[in-house]
Amino acid sequence: MRLKPNKRFRLVVVGVLGAILLFAIVPRAATIYELSARKQELLLEKQQLAQINEEYRQTLTEIESPLGIERIAREQLGMVKNGERTIIRVIPND
């Protein structure tokens, strides 16, 4: 069973076109897969960063309140209100 030259030519053309398409599509499909995985990683990271950002916003709101400012002034700067006594802790040396 011999193929006619016309059919043989079609078979070769289809084979060459199939090979070209295969070499063109496979690398792009791999790139699409890698980018899809990277997108998922970035979405997860974005969600985590949004949560951290919200925690920072809450902390900032607490710090900017009058009570927060007073707490920082007392604890970190050692400030007292007028009429209050300052208590200094003395740690004995051993």
Beta strands, then each sheet from edge to edge (+ up, - down):
end
